[in-house]
């Protein structure tokens, strides 16, 4: 964390281990169909632990790490504010309710999967989850205040992965260094 980020975090008030557990627990409770939209909302809009730019930066880092993006962000934020205990509390909070819900839903799915109306409901839930992801993407783009180069990088990644089905690792390996170079050379005096 650079000095400016540290100062901003101090002004916002660093969350405690309990705050991290409860905040991420709420995300886990609300995040049926995907927690990424709820995570950003909790961290940036509700708790104001980070601003949009900081969150987008951490999400970018989390996306190139192995494992699921939101738990990676959860661990990074927990560690940033409360060390190892914060990281553990954050991920346990994020995973508690979904794990219990998953066991209950697996039992219910087993009992109801033969019914047509149930399968239609599952399809509707998938469409709602996709809408949440798209809505969060648009909010993050506005908050990140991307210039033309940043927008071009986003479009290139979208086209490579979403349209041309390039594996994500190759998009990161090729477009990632280009993006870093663009930011570096724009900031150079």
PLY file of the C-alpha trace (Angstrom):
ply
format ascii 1.0
element vertex 189
property float x
property float y
property float z
element edge 188
property int vertex1
property int vertex2
end_header
0.00 0.00 0.00
1.48 3.34 -0.98
1.43 6.30 1.45
-1.63 7.86 -0.22
-3.61 4.62 0.03
-2.52 4.16 3.66
-3.67 7.70 4.51
-7.03 7.17 2.77
-7.53 3.83 4.59
-6.74 5.45 7.94
-9.29 8.21 7.26
-11.96 5.60 6.43
-11.16 3.60 9.57
-9.60 0.18 9.18
-12.02 -2.68 9.79
-11.44 -5.06 12.70
-11.24 -8.83 12.34
-14.91 -9.02 13.41
-15.86 -6.32 10.86
-14.12 -8.34 8.15
-15.87 -11.57 9.18
-19.30 -9.93 9.31
-18.83 -7.92 6.11
-17.70 -10.91 4.09
-20.33 -13.06 5.81
-22.98 -10.68 4.46
-21.44 -11.01 0.99
-21.59 -14.79 1.29
-25.20 -14.62 2.44
-26.29 -12.27 -0.36
-24.24 -13.74 -3.18
-26.39 -16.50 -4.62
-25.37 -16.84 -8.27
-22.05 -15.10 -7.72
-20.58 -12.88 -5.04
-18.51 -10.48 -7.16
-21.26 -7.82 -7.47
-22.05 -8.05 -3.77
-18.38 -7.94 -2.78
-17.77 -4.71 -4.65
-20.95 -3.19 -3.25
-20.03 -4.10 0.34
-16.36 -3.05 0.11
-16.77 0.15 -1.95
-20.31 1.46 -1.50
-21.42 0.30 1.96
-18.33 -0.07 4.16
-16.07 2.26 2.12
-13.01 0.17 2.96
-11.64 0.90 -0.52
-12.55 3.24 -3.34
-13.48 2.02 -6.83
-9.95 2.38 -8.17
-8.36 0.45 -5.30
-10.98 -2.30 -5.57
-10.56 -2.59 -9.33
-6.78 -2.89 -8.85
-7.15 -5.67 -6.28
-9.69 -7.48 -8.44
-7.23 -7.32 -11.33
-4.54 -8.89 -9.16
-6.98 -11.53 -7.89
-7.96 -12.49 -11.44
-4.41 -13.50 -12.36
-3.94 -15.54 -9.18
-4.99 -19.17 -9.06
-8.42 -19.77 -7.58
-11.72 -17.91 -7.61
-11.52 -14.11 -7.93
-13.72 -12.92 -5.07
-12.22 -15.17 -2.38
-8.79 -13.99 -3.58
-9.91 -10.34 -3.16
-11.43 -11.24 0.21
-8.14 -12.70 1.43
-6.08 -9.77 0.10
-8.36 -7.20 1.78
-8.49 -9.15 5.04
-4.70 -9.42 5.13
-4.26 -5.74 4.23
-6.37 -4.55 7.16
-5.79 -7.20 9.85
-2.96 -9.51 8.78
-3.33 -13.29 8.74
-6.23 -13.19 11.21
-8.08 -10.77 8.94
-7.47 -12.95 5.89
-8.74 -16.04 7.70
-11.76 -14.25 9.20
-12.65 -12.81 5.80
-12.57 -16.08 3.91
-14.35 -18.00 6.69
-17.04 -15.31 6.75
-17.39 -15.48 2.97
-17.68 -19.27 2.90
-19.78 -20.15 5.98
-23.30 -19.42 4.75
-22.72 -20.63 1.16
-21.33 -23.92 2.41
-24.36 -24.53 4.61
-26.69 -23.40 1.82
-24.93 -25.65 -0.69
-25.54 -28.72 1.43
-29.23 -27.80 1.81
-29.59 -27.01 -1.90
-27.90 -30.25 -2.93
-30.43 -32.17 -0.88
-33.31 -30.16 -2.35
-31.99 -30.49 -5.91
-31.76 -34.24 -5.52
-35.39 -34.34 -4.44
-36.75 -31.87 -7.06
-34.60 -32.32 -10.20
-37.23 -34.45 -11.97
-39.77 -31.57 -12.01
-39.88 -29.31 -15.10
-40.89 -26.21 -13.12
-37.81 -26.61 -10.93
-35.44 -26.73 -13.92
-37.10 -23.59 -15.35
-36.40 -21.80 -12.07
-32.75 -22.80 -12.21
-32.52 -21.32 -15.73
-34.09 -18.05 -14.55
-31.64 -17.80 -11.66
-28.73 -18.23 -14.10
-30.00 -15.32 -16.22
-30.30 -13.09 -13.13
-26.74 -13.95 -12.09
-25.42 -13.01 -15.53
-27.22 -9.67 -15.26
-25.58 -8.98 -11.89
-22.13 -9.62 -13.34
-22.77 -7.29 -16.30
-24.16 -4.56 -14.03
-21.09 -4.74 -11.80
-18.79 -4.55 -14.82
-20.47 -1.31 -15.93
-20.26 0.18 -12.42
-16.56 -0.72 -12.15
-15.82 0.82 -15.55
-17.40 4.12 -14.49
-15.59 4.11 -11.13
-12.22 3.23 -12.64
-12.43 6.31 -14.90
-10.65 4.57 -17.76
-9.07 6.65 -20.49
-8.99 5.59 -24.13
-6.02 3.23 -23.60
-7.68 1.55 -20.59
-10.91 1.14 -22.50
-8.98 -0.38 -25.43
-7.30 -2.89 -23.08
-10.71 -3.87 -21.65
-12.13 -4.26 -25.16
-9.12 -6.35 -26.26
-9.48 -8.72 -23.30
-13.25 -8.98 -23.83
-12.80 -9.73 -27.53
-10.00 -12.23 -26.94
-11.72 -14.19 -24.18
-15.41 -13.56 -24.80
-15.57 -13.62 -28.58
-12.51 -15.49 -29.84
-12.43 -17.95 -26.90
-8.72 -17.39 -26.20
-7.84 -19.06 -22.87
-7.67 -16.47 -20.08
-4.05 -17.31 -19.28
-2.97 -16.33 -22.81
-4.94 -13.08 -22.65
-3.19 -12.27 -19.35
0.26 -13.23 -20.67
-0.10 -11.18 -23.87
-2.36 -8.24 -22.95
-1.26 -7.90 -19.30
2.26 -6.62 -20.06
0.86 -4.25 -22.68
-1.54 -2.82 -20.11
1.22 -2.43 -17.51
3.48 -0.72 -20.07
0.69 1.71 -21.05
0.13 2.73 -17.43
3.87 2.99 -16.76
4.61 5.19 -19.76
1.61 7.44 -19.09
2.84 8.06 -15.52
6.50 8.55 -16.47
7.58 12.21 -16.12
0 1
1 2
2 3
3 4
4 5
5 6
6 7
7 8
8 9
9 10
10 11
11 12
12 13
13 14
14 15
15 16
16 17
17 18
18 19
19 20
20 21
21 22
22 23
23 24
24 25
25 26
26 27
27 28
28 29
29 30
30 31
31 32
32 33
33 34
34 35
35 36
36 37
37 38
38 39
39 40
40 41
41 42
42 43
43 44
44 45
45 46
46 47
47 48
48 49
49 50
50 51
51 52
52 53
53 54
54 55
55 56
56 57
57 58
58 59
59 60
60 61
61 62
62 63
63 64
64 65
65 66
66 67
67 68
68 69
69 70
70 71
71 72
72 73
73 74
74 75
75 76
76 77
77 78
78 79
79 80
80 81
81 82
82 83
83 84
84 85
85 86
86 87
87 88
88 89
89 90
90 91
91 92
92 93
93 94
94 95
95 96
96 97
97 98
98 99
99 100
100 101
101 102
102 103
103 104
104 105
105 106
106 107
107 108
108 109
109 110
110 111
111 112
112 113
113 114
114 115
115 116
116 117
117 118
118 119
119 120
120 121
121 122
122 123
123 124
124 125
125 126
126 127
127 128
128 129
129 130
130 131
131 132
132 133
133 134
134 135
135 136
136 137
137 138
138 139
139 140
140 141
141 142
142 143
143 144
144 145
145 146
146 147
147 148
148 149
149 150
150 151
151 152
152 153
153 154
154 155
155 156
156 157
157 158
158 159
159 160
160 161
161 162
162 163
163 164
164 165
165 166
166 167
167 168
168 169
169 170
170 171
171 172
172 173
173 174
174 175
175 176
176 177
177 178
178 179
179 180
180 181
181 182
182 183
183 184
184 185
185 186
186 187
187 188
